[in-house]
Amino acid sequence: MHHEISKTDALKQLPIVSRKYIKLIDNYLAPYQLNSSLYYYILKLHDFGDLPQEKLVQLTGVNASNVTRAIQKLMDSQYVLRKENPEDRRGYVLSLTGTGKEMYQVISEALQKANTVFFAPLTSEEQTAFIATINKLSE
């Protein structure tokens, strides 16, 4: 029975580990008025190009009202443009501004730095095992 308690205790560490990683990302992105809940939209718009807002909701799995709030913050920071969707006048098409496109590289570098710091306590083999395990658990 002690083994099961150990597994349960270990699983309780997952939110702590997640918050630690999010805090790292937030620290690296703070100078750009970005954080862990905003940068993802810039990555998606960079990877997929201009998108209807509804499609961004589908791609991220985040509820529509949270996406709307995030997009508004990104528009306020001049990273994203929102224009009326010519194919559906009830919706909007989102696109990156020039500054938003430049942020892609900044975000990539920030994520690399965060990953380096986050994984530093682990050996290369432990990092590989950790990533494989997270991927398996998230399937």
FIZA-401570 format. One record per atom (N, C-alpha, C): residue in one letter; atom name; x, y, z. Coordinates in pm, 1 decimal. Layout:
BEGIN
aa  at  u  v  w
A  CA  X  Y  Z
...
This chain:
BEGIN
aa  at  u  v  w
M  N  81.7  -119.8  0.0
M  CA  0.0  0.0  0.0
M  C  86.1  126.1  0.0
H  N  202.5  120.7  60.8
H  CA  291.5  235.5  65.5
H  C  328.2  281.5  -76.0
H  N  342.5  186.8  -168.5
H  CA  377.1  217.5  -306.8
H  C  269.6  307.2  -370.4
E  N  141.6  278.6  -346.7
E  CA  32.6  357.7  -403.1
E  C  33.9  500.1  -347.4
I  N  62.0  514.3  -221.2
I  CA  69.5  647.9  -161.8
I  C  182.1  725.3  -229.2
S  N  292.3  659.4  -254.8
S  CA  405.7  722.5  -320.7
S  C  366.7  772.4  -460.7
K  N  291.3  691.7  -536.5
K  CA  246.5  733.1  -670.0
K  C  154.6  854.5  -658.6
T  N  63.6  848.9  -563.0
T  CA  -29.3  959.8  -543.4
T  C  46.0  1086.6  -506.1
D  N  141.3  1074.3  -416.3
D  CA  220.8  1190.3  -376.7
D  C  299.7  1245.6  -495.0
A  N  353.0  1157.7  -576.1
A  CA  428.7  1201.8  -693.1
A  C  337.9  1276.3  -791.0
L  N  217.1  1226.9  -812.5
L  CA  123.9  1292.9  -904.2
L  C  83.1  1431.2  -853.3
K  N  84.5  1449.1  -723.4
K  CA  52.3  1580.8  -667.4
K  C  158.4  1683.6  -704.3
Q  N  273.8  1638.1  -747.8
Q  CA  382.0  1728.4  -787.5
Q  C  362.2  1785.4  -928.7
L  N  276.0  1723.2  -1007.2
L  CA  257.2  1768.8  -1145.1
L  C  217.7  1916.8  -1155.0
P  N  120.1  1964.4  -1077.7
P  CA  87.6  2108.0  -1086.5
P  C  204.6  2197.6  -1045.5
I  N  284.6  2153.1  -951.0
I  CA  400.6  2230.8  -908.1
I  C  501.8  2240.6  -1021.9
V  N  526.6  2127.3  -1088.1
V  CA  619.4  2124.1  -1200.9
V  C  567.0  2213.7  -1313.8
S  N  438.3  2205.0  -1340.6
S  CA  377.3  2285.5  -1445.6
S  C  390.1  2435.1  -1414.7
R  N  360.1  2473.8  -1291.9
R  CA  371.2  2615.6  -1253.4
R  C  515.0  2665.2  -1264.4
K  N  610.6  2580.2  -1229.4
K  CA  751.6  2616.9  -1239.8
K  C  787.6  2647.5  -1385.5
Y  N  743.5  2562.7  -1476.3
Y  CA  771.5  2582.6  -1618.6
Y  C  702.3  2708.5  -1670.9
I  N  576.3  2726.6  -1634.9
I  CA  501.0  2844.8  -1678.0
I  C  567.3  2972.7  -1627.4
K  N  613.9  2970.6  -1503.9
K  CA  681.1  3087.9  -1446.6
K  C  807.8  3121.8  -1526.1
L  N  883.9  3021.1  -1566.1
L  CA  1002.9  3043.4  -1648.2
L  C  966.0  3111.6  -1779.8
I  N  865.8  3058.3  -1847.0
I  CA  821.2  3116.0  -1974.3
I  C  775.1  3260.2  -1952.5
D  N  693.9  3280.5  -1849.8
D  CA  643.4  3415.1  -1820.9
D  C  757.7  3513.9  -1798.1
N  N  860.6  3472.9  -1726.5
N  CA  974.2  3561.6  -1699.7
N  C  1047.5  3600.5  -1828.3
Y  N  1066.4  3506.0  -1917.6
Y  CA  1136.4  3535.2  -2042.8
Y  C  1052.6  3620.5  -2138.0
L  N  920.7  3608.9  -2131.0
L  CA  834.4  3681.6  -2224.4
L  C  781.4  3814.4  -2169.2
A  N  794.3  3837.3  -2040.7
A  CA  740.9  3958.7  -1976.8
A  C  785.6  4089.1  -2044.3
P  N  912.0  4102.1  -2086.8
P  CA  952.6  4228.2  -2150.0
P  C  874.7  4261.9  -2278.0
Y  N  804.7  4164.7  -2332.8
Y  CA  732.5  4183.4  -2458.6
Y  C  580.3  4187.4  -2438.5
Q  N  536.6  4206.4  -2314.9
Q  CA  393.3  4204.5  -2279.5
Q  C  327.1  4073.6  -2320.7
L  N  403.2  3965.8  -2310.3
L  CA  352.2  3832.7  -2340.4
L  C  367.6  3745.2  -2217.3
N  N  291.3  3637.5  -2215.3
N  CA  305.2  3537.7  -2109.1
N  C  266.2  3401.8  -2164.6
S  N  265.4  3304.2  -2076.2
S  CA  240.5  3166.9  -2119.9
S  C  99.1  3146.4  -2174.9
S  N  6.9  3235.5  -2143.9
S  CA  -128.5  3218.5  -2197.8
S  C  -150.0  3296.8  -2327.3
L  N  -48.8  3371.9  -2373.4
L  CA  -63.7  3450.9  -2495.5
L  C  25.8  3406.0  -2610.9
Y  N  145.7  3362.0  -2579.5
Y  CA  242.4  3335.3  -2686.0
Y  C  195.2  3227.8  -2783.7
Y  N  116.6  3134.5  -2733.3
Y  CA  71.5  3020.5  -2812.6
Y  C  -6.9  3064.6  -2936.3
Y  N  -83.6  3172.3  -2923.7
Y  CA  -163.2  3221.5  -3037.1
Y  C  -72.5  3276.7  -3147.1
I  N  36.1  3341.6  -3107.0
I  CA  131.1  3391.3  -3206.5
I  C  194.2  3273.5  -3280.5
L  N  229.0  3167.5  -3207.6
L  CA  286.5  3049.2  -3272.7
L  C  187.9  2989.2  -3372.5
K  N  62.7  2976.7  -3332.7
K  CA  -37.6  2917.1  -3421.7
K  C  -59.9  3002.9  -3545.8
L  N  -70.5  3134.9  -3527.9
L  CA  -90.9  3222.1  -3643.6
L  C  32.1  3222.2  -3734.5
H  N  148.8  3209.3  -3676.5
H  CA  270.2  3199.5  -3757.9
H  C  269.7  3069.4  -3838.3
D  N  236.1  2959.9  -3772.1
D  CA  240.5  2828.1  -3836.1
D  C  129.9  2807.0  -3939.2
F  N  10.2  2863.3  -3913.4
F  CA  -104.6  2837.9  -4000.5
F  C  -141.4  2956.3  -4089.0
G  N  -81.6  3072.7  -4065.3
G  CA  -118.6  3191.9  -4141.5
G  C  -248.8  3250.8  -4089.4
D  N  -307.8  3340.9  -4167.2
D  CA  -432.7  3405.5  -4126.0
D  C  -539.2  3299.1  -4099.7
L  N  -610.8  3318.5  -3988.7
L  CA  -711.9  3219.9  -3948.7
L  C  -838.4  3288.4  -3900.5
P  N  -953.9  3228.4  -3931.7
P  CA  -1075.9  3273.7  -3865.7
P  C  -1061.6  3248.1  -3714.9
Q  N  -1116.0  3337.3  -3635.2
Q  CA  -1102.8  3323.0  -3490.6
Q  C  -1157.5  3188.9  -3442.0
E  N  -1264.8  3140.8  -3503.4
E  CA  -1322.8  3011.8  -3463.0
E  C  -1223.7  2897.1  -3483.9
K  N  -1145.6  2906.0  -3590.6
K  CA  -1046.2  2801.8  -3618.9
K  C  -936.0  2804.1  -3512.7
L  N  -899.1  2922.7  -3466.3
L  CA  -799.0  2933.9  -3361.2
L  C  -851.7  2871.6  -3232.0
V  N  -979.9  2888.3  -3206.0
V  CA  -1043.1  2824.5  -3089.7
V  C  -1028.7  2672.9  -3101.6
Q  N  -1056.6  2618.0  -3219.8
Q  CA  -1045.7  2473.2  -3241.9
Q  C  -902.2  2424.6  -3226.5
L  N  -807.6  2496.9  -3282.7
L  CA  -667.1  2455.4  -3279.1
L  C  -608.2  2456.0  -3138.6
T  N  -653.7  2549.4  -3056.5
T  CA  -594.9  2563.3  -2923.0
T  C  -669.0  2483.5  -2817.5
G  N  -795.5  2452.1  -2842.2
G  CA  -874.0  2381.0  -2741.6
G  C  -911.9  2468.6  -2623.3
V  N  -897.7  2600.1  -2640.4
V  CA  -931.9  2695.7  -2534.8
V  C  -1071.1  2748.4  -2564.3
N  N  -1150.5  2778.0  -2458.8
N  CA  -1286.5  2823.5  -2486.1
N  C  -1286.6  2960.4  -2553.7
A  N  -1391.6  2986.4  -2629.5
A  CA  -1398.1  3103.4  -2718.0
A  C  -1380.5  3235.4  -2642.9
S  N  -1438.4  3249.1  -2524.7
S  CA  -1426.4  3376.1  -2452.9
S  C  -1282.8  3401.4  -2407.6
N  N  -1210.2  3295.9  -2371.2
N  CA  -1069.1  3312.6  -2333.1
N  C  -984.2  3349.7  -2454.6
V  N  -1015.6  3290.1  -2569.7
V  CA  -943.7  3325.0  -2692.3
V  C  -969.6  3471.8  -2726.9
T  N  -1093.9  3516.1  -2714.7
T  CA  -1128.4  3654.9  -2744.7
T  C  -1050.5  3751.0  -2656.0
R  N  -1042.4  3721.4  -2526.2
R  CA  -966.0  3807.2  -2433.4
R  C  -818.0  3808.2  -2469.2
A  N  -763.4  3691.5  -2501.2
A  CA  -621.4  3682.9  -2536.6
A  C  -593.7  3760.3  -2665.3
I  N  -679.9  3746.0  -2763.7
I  CA  -661.1  3816.8  -2891.2
I  C  -668.6  3967.5  -2868.7
Q  N  -757.3  4012.1  -2782.3
Q  CA  -767.1  4155.3  -2753.8
Q  C  -635.2  4207.2  -2694.5
K  N  -576.2  4131.1  -2603.1
K  CA  -447.3  4170.8  -2544.4
K  C  -338.4  4175.5  -2651.4
L  N  -339.4  4077.4  -2741.4
L  CA  -240.2  4074.0  -2848.7
L  C  -260.7  4188.9  -2947.7
M  N  -385.5  4228.1  -2968.4
M  CA  -413.9  4344.1  -3053.7
M  C  -367.1  4472.2  -2984.0
D  N  -392.0  4482.7  -2855.2
D  CA  -348.7  4599.6  -2778.5
D  C  -196.4  4614.9  -2781.9
S  N  -125.4  4503.3  -2789.5
S  CA  21.3  4504.9  -2795.2
S  C  73.3  4513.5  -2939.3
Q  N  -19.3  4527.2  -3034.9
Q  CA  17.6  4543.2  -3176.4
Q  C  79.5  4417.6  -3237.5
Y  N  44.6  4298.9  -3186.0
Y  CA  97.0  4173.8  -3240.0
Y  C  0.8  4107.7  -3337.9
V  N  -129.4  4135.7  -3321.5
V  CA  -232.1  4069.1  -3402.3
V  C  -329.9  4172.4  -3455.8
L  N  -374.8  4149.6  -3579.2
L  CA  -481.3  4228.1  -3641.4
L  C  -606.0  4140.7  -3651.4
R  N  -719.9  4202.5  -3632.7
R  CA  -847.3  4130.9  -3648.3
R  C  -929.5  4208.9  -3750.2
K  N  -970.2  4139.9  -3855.2
K  CA  -1054.5  4204.7  -3955.4
K  C  -1176.6  4118.1  -3982.9
E  N  -1278.6  4182.0  -4036.5
E  CA  -1401.5  4109.8  -4065.3
E  C  -1374.0  3997.9  -4164.8
N  N  -1433.4  3882.5  -4138.8
N  CA  -1416.3  3767.3  -4226.5
N  C  -1504.2  3787.0  -4350.4
P  N  -1445.2  3799.3  -4469.6
P  CA  -1526.8  3821.1  -4590.0
P  C  -1617.2  3702.6  -4624.0
E  N  -1581.5  3583.9  -4573.8
E  CA  -1662.3  3464.5  -4602.0
E  C  -1772.7  3443.2  -4498.8
D  N  -1762.2  3510.9  -4384.5
D  CA  -1862.6  3499.4  -4278.5
D  C  -1860.6  3630.1  -4199.8
R  N  -1949.3  3719.0  -4233.1
R  CA  -1949.5  3853.5  -4174.9
R  C  -1973.1  3853.9  -4023.9
R  N  -2013.9  3741.4  -3969.2
R  CA  -2034.8  3733.8  -3823.6
R  C  -1904.4  3710.1  -3749.0
G  N  -1799.6  3670.0  -3820.2
G  CA  -1673.4  3634.8  -3756.4
G  C  -1557.9  3722.0  -3802.1
Y  N  -1441.2  3689.1  -3750.8
Y  CA  -1320.2  3765.7  -3780.1
Y  C  -1208.7  3675.2  -3829.1
V  N  -1119.1  3734.0  -3907.9
V  CA  -996.1  3667.6  -3948.9
V  C  -883.0  3735.1  -3872.9
L  N  -795.9  3653.2  -3817.0
L  CA  -682.8  3703.7  -3738.9
L  C  -554.7  3687.2  -3818.6
S  N  -467.4  3785.0  -3807.2
S  CA  -337.0  3775.8  -3872.9
S  C  -232.7  3844.6  -3786.2
L  N  -108.6  3803.6  -3803.9
L  CA  1.0  3865.8  -3731.7
L  C  39.1  3996.5  -3799.5
T  N  73.2  4095.1  -3718.4
T  CA  130.3  4218.6  -3770.7
T  C  278.0  4191.4  -3799.9
G  N  348.3  4287.7  -3855.3
G  CA  492.5  4273.2  -3874.5
G  C  562.0  4248.0  -3741.8
T  N  519.9  4321.8  -3639.6
T  CA  577.4  4302.9  -3505.7
T  C  544.8  4164.0  -3452.9
G  N  422.9  4117.6  -3477.7
G  CA  383.1  3983.3  -3435.1
G  C  468.1  3876.7  -3501.3
K  N  498.8  3897.5  -3630.4
K  CA  584.3  3802.2  -3702.7
K  C  725.2  3800.8  -3644.8
E  N  775.4  3918.7  -3607.5
E  CA  908.4  3927.1  -3546.1
E  C  911.8  3855.8  -3411.3
M  N  798.6  3854.8  -3342.3
M  CA  791.7  3793.8  -3209.4
M  C  808.3  3642.3  -3214.8
Y  N  781.9  3582.5  -3329.1
Y  CA  795.8  3437.1  -3340.1
Y  C  936.2  3393.4  -3300.5
Q  N  1037.1  3462.7  -3353.0
Q  CA  1176.0  3428.0  -3320.0
Q  C  1205.0  3453.9  -3173.0
V  N  1155.3  3565.1  -3121.0
V  CA  1175.0  3598.5  -2979.0
V  C  1114.3  3489.5  -2890.9
I  N  993.7  3445.7  -2927.0
I  CA  924.8  3341.3  -2850.5
I  C  1003.1  3210.2  -2859.0
S  N  1048.6  3175.4  -2978.1
S  CA  1126.2  3051.5  -2994.5
S  C  1250.2  3053.1  -2905.6
E  N  1319.7  3164.8  -2904.2
E  CA  1439.1  3176.3  -2820.5
E  C  1404.2  3170.7  -2671.5
A  N  1295.4  3235.4  -2632.8
A  CA  1251.7  3233.0  -2492.2
A  C  1215.7  3091.1  -2448.8
L  N  1148.6  3017.4  -2536.3
L  CA  1112.2  2879.4  -2503.8
L  C  1236.3  2791.9  -2492.4
Q  N  1333.9  2816.3  -2579.3
Q  CA  1460.2  2741.2  -2570.7
Q  C  1529.4  2767.0  -2437.7
K  N  1535.8  2893.5  -2397.3
K  CA  1599.3  2929.6  -2270.4
K  C  1523.2  2866.8  -2153.5
A  N  1391.1  2875.8  -2156.5
A  CA  1309.7  2817.8  -2049.2
A  C  1332.1  2667.0  -2041.1
N  N  1337.2  2600.5  -2155.7
N  CA  1360.2  2456.0  -2157.6
N  C  1497.1  2420.8  -2100.8
T  N  1598.4  2499.0  -2136.3
T  CA  1732.9  2473.8  -2086.6
T  C  1736.6  2481.5  -1934.1
V  N  1676.8  2586.6  -1878.8
V  CA  1674.0  2602.8  -1732.9
V  C  1588.0  2494.9  -1668.1
F  N  1471.6  2468.9  -1726.9
F  CA  1378.5  2371.4  -1670.0
F  C  1440.0  2231.7  -1663.3
F  N  1507.7  2190.9  -1770.6
F  CA  1562.9  2055.9  -1777.1
F  C  1702.3  2042.6  -1717.2
A  N  1762.5  2152.0  -1675.9
A  CA  1900.1  2149.9  -1624.4
A  C  1924.1  2047.2  -1513.2
P  N  1830.0  2026.4  -1419.5
P  CA  1857.1  1928.4  -1313.1
P  C  1859.2  1782.8  -1361.2
L  N  1814.0  1757.7  -1483.6
L  CA  1804.2  1620.5  -1533.4
L  C  1920.3  1587.4  -1626.3
T  N  1962.2  1463.0  -1623.3
T  CA  2059.9  1415.9  -1720.3
T  C  1991.9  1408.2  -1856.9
S  N  2071.1  1391.7  -1960.6
S  CA  2017.4  1379.7  -2094.9
S  C  1920.0  1261.3  -2105.0
E  N  1956.2  1149.4  -2041.3
E  CA  1870.2  1030.9  -2043.1
E  C  1739.9  1057.2  -1967.4
E  N  1748.5  1126.9  -1856.0
E  CA  1628.4  1159.6  -1778.4
E  C  1537.5  1254.6  -1856.3
Q  N  1597.5  1348.8  -1927.2
Q  CA  1518.4  1440.2  -2009.7
Q  C  1441.5  1363.9  -2116.6
T  N  1510.2  1273.2  -2183.7
T  CA  1447.0  1193.4  -2288.5
T  C  1333.6  1109.2  -2230.4
A  N  1358.1  1047.3  -2116.2
A  CA  1256.1  964.3  -2050.9
A  C  1137.1  1049.7  -2005.8
F  N  1164.8  1166.9  -1950.6
F  CA  1059.3  1257.5  -1904.1
F  C  969.1  1297.4  -2021.0
I  N  1030.7  1339.4  -2130.9
I  CA  954.0  1382.2  -2248.2
I  C  872.0  1266.6  -2304.3
A  N  931.6  1148.9  -2312.2
A  CA  858.9  1031.0  -2362.3
A  C  740.7  998.4  -2271.4
T  N  763.0  1008.7  -2141.5
T  CA  656.1  977.9  -2045.0
T  C  542.8  1079.4  -2053.5
I  N  576.5  1206.6  -2060.8
I  CA  472.4  1311.8  -2072.9
I  C  393.3  1290.5  -2200.6
N  N  462.2  1262.5  -2310.0
N  CA  392.4  1238.1  -2436.9
N  C  299.3  1118.4  -2426.3
K  N  343.7  1013.6  -2362.5
K  CA  261.3  893.6  -2348.2
K  C  139.2  920.2  -2261.8
L  N  158.2  992.3  -2152.8
L  CA  46.9  1023.3  -2062.5
L  C  -53.4  1119.5  -2124.4
S  N  -9.0  1200.1  -2218.7
S  CA  -100.1  1299.1  -2278.1
S  C  -174.6  1245.9  -2399.8
E  N  -147.8  1122.6  -2438.8
E  CA  -217.7  1063.4  -2554.9
E  C  -362.6  1040.6  -2524.6
